[in-house]
Amino acid sequence: MPDHICIVAINLRSQDDRYARYQQDSAIKKIHFLSQLIQRLCAELTLKAPQSMWIVGWREYGVTGANTRTITSAEKAAFKQVMLKLTQRYRQLTIIAGTVASIKSFKNYLCKKRLRQIREFYASSAWISQLENNSEVGCEYEQHLKQVLSFQKMQLARINVLRNTAYVFQHQQIYRHDKCAPFAENIDLDNQIIPFTIWQPAKDKNRSAVFNLTHPISGKPVSIGVEICREHVFGVLKSMDADIDLHFLLSASMHIKTRMLAAPWTVHLDKYYSTKLVKNLNQPSNFMVDIHETHPLKRSQPILRGPIKILVPFEHRIICALNETITNLSDQPYKLTLKLIALRDEIIRIFAQERENIQWICQDLLQVMAETQNKINDFPQSYLKFFLFPKKPSVPTNMLDNLKHMVQVEAAQHPHRLDVYQTKLSPLKRKTVETEDPPAKRQKRLA
């Protein structure tokens, strides 16, 4: 039987009840808060998963200063010391400690020397710039480099150097990966540029995103890979072509790109989006993995929830597409939001029973969502046209019944669109949708 890995996601999401208060706390307060939480989690895991490797992790920028994205060198040292003590105390514990944006000042001749070194770091990471130029995601790397060059010309007496680093702790070891694909790294929480501050890309020794850990029960090697937000767009981890057991994506606003999955298991921890565990069916796994979550910034939440549902890549893509459409519909005159949420849940349930249909269902639904962006007010037409697949008999009956019910309700609320709904449903040749004549319907409501 494969060895077991139990992952716990600490959700620090911006929409949670106590997030504003958490953001105002100092870095030292946040470190103490997380330390206390991890100790409570370990006590719970001792009972629920005594023979497992425990991996506790959180998102990018999980530990910050008070109302600022950055922390000082002293705060970073305290952060590392506290996390290391925890993994020394609990031998089954590994911590994927999100990322911290640390800032360090340099003055006078050290300032000039550091600027020269940083320019060399940019040169050694020029491949990111090439990837940006060949894509449509913007040239963030070049913008940050231009700032370094302008600071050199200005001959400043003082500069701040910022690094965005993911730390991994196990036993007595500390591993680190510095971010190499920037996105607004020198912009603070108030959307203002941090004065006299430049971002430093990863140096050679801190560029590796693959860490070789040990399963604390069996002693088997466990290889994990860490990507920080925008690195995932360029497939930084996948390009390393390493044999990885677990792929962690730590982000502040990023969707999983299914073509960039680099391991049998991918864990996504984000500031805005829900925690996800995606299983790549095309890659065999050496471990059994499940994921639980905790919401410490929400009121009246249990210490541990889960395990949460494991998704396969097609399911993940379709759920993201539906979520995006639901968001876009929130202010539209035709209030389909609640019906779409119910339908999304129904799709997830059907996927669990009919996995052989995932591929073509996903393909057609992604077409729906692409068209919906251009015809948002015509959503019911586009939705029914692609989603009901009149030429494909393998559509589950309960999915069709759910959709027909949704159409009936919409037709009753908007009689002038009745002809559209009837036209789209007629090719199905299944149970006829019974509707009343629009004038009779209105009279009945008035009565």
N, C-alpha and C positions, 0 to 999 in steps of 0.2 A: 504494500500500500504506500502511495507517495507521501512524503512528509508534508506537514500542514503549515501554512503561513496565514496568520490572522492579521489583517490590516485594520487599523482604526483611523478614520479621517476626522480630524478636529476641524469642524466647519466654522470659519471666521468670516461670515458673509455679511455684506454691507446692508442687506435688508433685514437683518436680525434685530430683535428688540433693543438689546443692550450695546449694539455696535457703536453708536455715537459716543457713549460713555467710554467704551474700550479704546476708541481712537484718541480720546483726550488723555488717557493714562500715559505715564512715562514709560520708557522702554524697560526700566527695572521693574515697574509694577506689572507690565505685561509678562515679563520673564517669570516672575514669581507666580502669577496667575496660571501660566501654562505648566509650570513645575508642579503645582498643587493638583492640577487637573490630571496630569500624566500619572501621578502617584495613585490617584483614585482609580484611573483606568487600569493600572497594573493590578490593583487589588481585585478588581472585577474580572480581569483576564485570568488571574490565578485560579479562579473558580470555574470560568467558562472555557478556557483554552489552556489547560495546564501542560499539554505536550506540544505546543505550537511555538513557532517563532512569531513574536509580536513586532509589528512595524506600525509606529504611530507617526502620523505626518500631517502637515497643513500646507497652505497655499503660499504663493509668492507674496512678499511684504506682510507676513503674518506678525512679525515683531517690528514695530516702528517707534519713533519718538512721539512725544505728545504733540498731536496735530501736525506732524511732519512725517514724511516717508523715510527719513534717514535716521541712523543712530551713530553715535560717536565711537571712536576706537575703544574707549574704556567700557562703554556699554556692550560692545561686541565681545570683549574679553570676558565680561561677566556672564553674558549669554552662553558662550562656549563652556565656561566652567560649570555652570548649573546643569546644562544638558549632559555633559560628560559624567558628572556625578550620578545622574539618574541611570545612565546605561551601565555604570559600574555597580550600582546597587541592584539593578534588576538584570540578571544575565540573559534573559530571553528577550530583552527590549532592544530594538533599533529605532532611532529617531530620524525621520526625514524632516528636518527643521525648517521647512519652507525656504524662503530666502530673506536675507537682510541686506539693505542698502546702506553700507557703512561709508562714512565720509572722514577724510583725513586732510589736514592742512599742511601746506609746505610754504616756506618763506625764503626770500632773498635768493642766494645761489642754489639752494636745494630746489627752489621753484623752477629755475631754468633747467637744472639737471633732470628733474622729474618729467618736465614737458618733453625733453628729448627722448626719454625712455618710453613714454606713452606713445609718442609718434612711431617708435619702432614696434610697439605692440599692435598698433593699427595696421602697420605694413604686413605683419605676420598673419593678420586676420583678414586680409584683403579679399579672400574668397567669399566672405559674406557680402561684400559690396558687389561682387560679380553676380551673385545670386539675386540680389535686389535689382540690379540693372536688367536682368533677364525675366523679371516678374512684374506684377502690377501692384505690389504691396508698399511702394514708397521707398525712398532712399534715405532711411534713417541713419545708416552707417556713415554716409558721406556728410550728412549734416553735423554729426558729432565730430567727425574728423575736421571739418572746416572750423569748428569752434576751437579745437586744439591749435590749429594753425594761426587763428586770429589772436589767441592768447600769447603765442610766441612772438608775434609782431608787436603786440602791445607792451611786452617786457614788464609784466606785472610783478609786483613785489610779493604777492601772496596769491595762492590758488587753493581750491579745494578739489580733491580727487575722490570720485565716487565709484564704488564697485558693488555690483549686485551678485550676491553669492549664495548658493545653496549648500547647506552643511548636512552631512550625514554622520551620525554618531552610533558606534557599536562597541560595546565593552570599553577598552581604553583607547580606541582609535577614533580620530576625527578625519573625515574625508570632505573635500570641497570641490565645487565646480563653479567657476565664474561665468557669468552670462556673456555670450559672444555675439548675440544678435539684438541690438538695442531697440528700445522703443520709448522715446520721451524720458530717458533715464534721469535727466537733470530738471525735470518738472516736478514740483511739489504737489501736495494734496490740494492746495488752493489754485492749482493750474498756473502758477507763476514759476518762472525760471529761478532756480536757486543761484544766487549771485556768485560769480567767479568760480563756478563749479563745472568740471568736465568729467565725463564718464570714461573709465579705463576698461578696455576689453580684456578678456582672459589672457593671461600669460601662458607660455607653453606648459608649465607644470600644473596649472589650474584649469586647463582647457578640457581635459578628459572628463567625460560625463558618465563613465562606466566604473563601478566600484565592485570589488569582489569581497563579499561578506561570507559569514559562516552561519549555517543553521545551528542554533544553540543546543538542540536536542540530538540531532543525528550527526552533526559535524560536517555535513555535506556543504560544498560551496554553493552560495546563492549570489548570482550576478544581477545587480540592479543598474539601471540607467536613469539619469535625471535630465530632463529638459526644462528650461525656464522660458515660459510663455512664447515669445516670438521665435525662438529657436525651432519650435515645432513646425512652423510654417515652412521652414527650409529643410526639415528632416535631418537636423543635426545628429540626432542619435542614430537614426537609420543609416546615415551615410558612413558611420563608423564601422558598420558591418560586423558588429560584435555579437557573440552568443550571449544573449541577455535573457534572464528569467522574468524580470519585472521591469516595466517601463513606467516611470513616474513623470507626469506632466504637472508642473507647478506654475500656476498662472494667475493673473489679475483680471483677465477678460479674454478667454481663448476657447474655441471649440476644438475637440479632437478631430484631426484629419485622418480618416481611416486608412488612407494610402501611406501614411507616415508611421504606422504602428511598427515598433521595432522588437516586440517580444510577444510571447504567448499571452501575457497578461498586461494590460495597460490601466493605470490608475490616474484619474484626473481630479485634481484639487484646485478649486478656483474661487475667486472672490465673489462672483455673481452667480455662476452656474452650479447646479447640483453635483454632488460627488458621483463619480461613475467608475465602474470596473468593467472593462471590455475584454472579452475572451476572443482571441484570434483562433478560429477553428482550423486554420491552415497550418498552425504551428503546434507541435506536441509540447506538452509541459511536463517538467520533472516534479512539480509540486501541486498540491491541492491548495487553492487560495479562496478565501472569502473576505468580505469587507464589511465592517460595521462603521457607524458614524456617531458622533456626539455633537450636540449643538449648545455649547456653553454660553452663547450670547442670546439664547432664546429662553423665555420664561417657561417654567413648569415642564422641563424636558427630562427624560430619564438619562442616566449617565451614559448608557450605551444602547444604541438602536441597531437592529439588523439581525442577520446579515441582509444587505440590500441586494436587489436583483442584479444578476450578472447579465450584461448585454453582449450580443455578438455585433460585429461592425455594421451590418445592414440595419439592425434594430436601432443602433445609436444614430445612424445617419437620418433615418426616417423620423425618429423622435425629435431630433434637433430641427428638422425641416418643419414639422408640425408646430413645435414650440415657437419658432420664428414667425410662422403664419398667424398663430394665435395672438402674438404680440402686435403684429401689424393690423389685426382686425379690431383691436381693443377700442378704437375711436371711430369705427365705421358705422354707418346708419343701420346696417343689418347685423344685429347682435347675435353672431354665431359662436361667440367665444365659449360659452358654457357647453354648447353642444359639441364643439370641437374638442374640448378637454375630455368630455365623456367618451368621444369617439377615439381619441388618442389612447385612453386607458383600455378601450375595447380592442384596439389594434395590438397593444402589448400582450393582452391575454390571448388573442388569436395566434400571435407569433409563437407563443409558448407551445401551442398545439400543432401548428402547421409550419414548421421551420423550412420545409422544402419549398414553400412559396415565397420565402423572404426576398430572394433576389429580384424576381420580376415585380413583386409588390413595391419594393423600394425604388426600382428603376422608374416605374410609372408615376409614383407619388412625387419623386423629385422633379419630374417634368411638370406636375401640377403646381408645385411650389414656385418653380421658375416662372411659369405663366402667370401665377397669381400676383407676382410682384408688378407685372405690367397691367393687370386687369383686376385690381383689388376690389373695385365695386361690383365686378361681375363674378365674384368668387363662386357662388353656387353653380353657375354654368360651367366654369372651368373645372371645379371640383368634381362634379358629376360626370363630366365628359371623360376624364381620365381615370377617375377612381373606380367607377362601376364596371369597367372592362366588359362590355356586352359580348365581345368575341372570345372571352376567356372563361370557360365553364368552371374553372377550379376556384373561383372566388367563394369563400365560405358563406353559407346562407345567412348565418347570424350577422355577419358584417353588412350584407345587403339589407336585412330587415332593420338594422340600426339606422342605416342611411335613409331608407324609405321613411321611417318614422320622423327623422330629422326634416326631410323634405315636406312631409305632411304638415308639420308644425309651422314651417316657414311659409308654406302656401296659404295656410289659414291666416297668418299674420300679415301677409302681403299679397292680397288676391290679384292685384294687377300683374304679378309675376307668375301666375298659375300656369299659363301656357308654356313658359320656359321649363318648369319642373316636369310637366306632363310629357313634353317632347323628349327630355333626357331620360326619363324612366321607361318610356314605351318600348325601346329595343330589348329590355331585359326579359320579356316574356315570362315573367313570374307573377306572383300575386299582384293584382292590380291595386294601385293606390287609390283609395276612395276619397274623393274630394267633393265638396258641395259647390254649387254654382255661386260665384262671387256675390251677386246681388242677394241671393237667398241667405248666404252666410252673414252678410251685413245685417239683413233684417232680423235674423235669428239673434245676433248679438244685441241689437237695439231692443228686441222684445225682452 
